[in-house]
Amino acid sequence: MNRREALFSGRRIGLVVNQADLLIFHRLELACALRDLNVQLTIFCPAQSGEEKLIEHGFKVVTYPLSRSRGNPFAEIRSFLALSQLYRDHALDLVHHVTIKPVLYGTRAARRRGVPSVVNALPGLGYMYTDEGLIAALRRLITNAMYRLFMRHQAMRVIFQNSEDRDAFVRRGLVPALDAVIIRGSGVDLNRFSQTALPPEPVSFLLISRMLADKGVREFVSAARVLLQEFPTWRFCLLGGVDLGNPSGLRREVLESFCRDGIEWLGHRDDVAEQIAAHHVIVLPSYREGMPKTLLEAAASGRPIITTDTPGCRDIVRDRVNGLLVPPRDVVALIEAMRRLGENHSLRERMGHASRTRATAFSVEDVVEHTLRVYATLLEEQHMEAPEEVIA
């Protein structure tokens, strides 16, 4: 048994997520690596969020109540109390929270129950920091106050997917600089998403994401409507499911109305690699991201990308190298970028090859390795420090 195996073997580690299917999409390789290290891994997720797939993979799954929408304080209290009870029952050595609500409620519960080490992963600042207007600004103030109040632990690391998000949290005093770590996304499987030749024309554009307004779905549709008048044979496709648990979610009837204008909504699909291979250009006009995995998969597949000049997106796309960057919410600029790539076959090929080269810097193996190093640092510190006092 090597040093790492000795450190991890028998440790009780929890992964806490807001949806089981998102863990499968983003962190299945991490869960498998922990199992290979003989960790006693427990995955905590809401019921009916895809947990049966985790069970099929052989993982121990425990469900807890979590409302992904906002506005019901009793539901939020219930989530916190449930996590607090689960942490007492499972006596974890380390717990890893993913997304805002698990981070806030889980960190406080971990302090209350004396969980020695906490890892918090914030995969992008989310709709809370992209919405505009007075109400959105008020929500940000409240959320920032909650981070200051809840996200405190004597043995904690906070994982950010890009430096701009990390710097924003440190600057606002939401997390100490020494506790902030950058791990660039959840990585991409370079074997599963291999470079493929561009398909025959007509040119097709594909947006892959949950159907959320802040992913730029409406901007994509608006651009497609204009371009279809000029290039009626071009295809414009949306790939992703409805997510009404997110305040930015678009309703099914809205998505179906897009189809009447010539846009294709493919719904949720599991054959993402095949869908990318069937299209020429991948588009994500998102308002803000952590590190969008769909763009990593597009790059690994050798596709040129059009996305916004925002944190996360510009970490993957080098403007005019492996794609084009446009300002967020700017339909005119999006139209021009889509027209430019749609009309130029050689440019699509050149940028596609550059995308594949770019993707090699984001392999899932590297992400898992860096995450395990964060865990190892905290587990080693447990040998050198007294246990944290349990907060009543």
Number of C-alpha atoms within 10 A of each C-alpha: 7 6 7 12 14 12 16 22 16 14 18 17 23 27 21 27 24 24 20 23 19 14 22 17 11 15 19 17 19 21 20 17 16 20 16 12 16 16 20 18 22 19 22 24 24 21 17 11 14 16 24 15 13 18 12 9 12 11 18 15 20 15 18 18 18 22 15 18 12 11 9 9 9 8 16 19 12 16 22 22 17 18 25 20 14 19 22 15 10 13 15 22 20 23 26 23 24 24 18 21 19 26 25 22 24 29 29 21 25 25 25 19 23 21 24 26 27 28 24 25 23 20 23 23 18 18 20 16 15 16 16 10 8 9 10 15 15 12 14 17 13 11 16 16 13 14 20 14 12 18 21 18 19 13 21 25 24 24 23 25 24 23 18 15 21 21 15 13 19 16 12 11 13 19 21 15 15 10 14 19 20 16 23 26 25 27 25 26 18 20 10 11 22 16 21 18 14 20 12 10 13 13 19 18 23 25 28 26 23 22 28 22 18 24 24 25 23 19 22 27 23 18 21 27 18 14 20 16 10 11 15 13 13 18 20 25 23 25 19 19 20 17 16 16 11 17 15 18 17 20 13 14 8 9 21 13 12 18 15 9 13 17 22 18 20 14 17 16 12 8 8 17 17 13 15 26 20 17 21 27 27 24 29 25 28 27 23 23 24 24 24 23 23 19 28 30 27 30 34 30 27 32 31 30 36 27 28 28 21 19 21 26 27 19 17 24 27 18 17 13 17 27 28 23 23 21 16 21 18 15 21 14 16 27 19 14 19 21 15 14 23 21 12 10 14 10 17 23 19 16 26 29 21 21 29 25 15 20 24 17 14 23 19 21 17 17 20 22 13 16 18 17 13 18 23 15 13 20 19 12 14 17 9 8 10 9 14 17 13 12 11 7
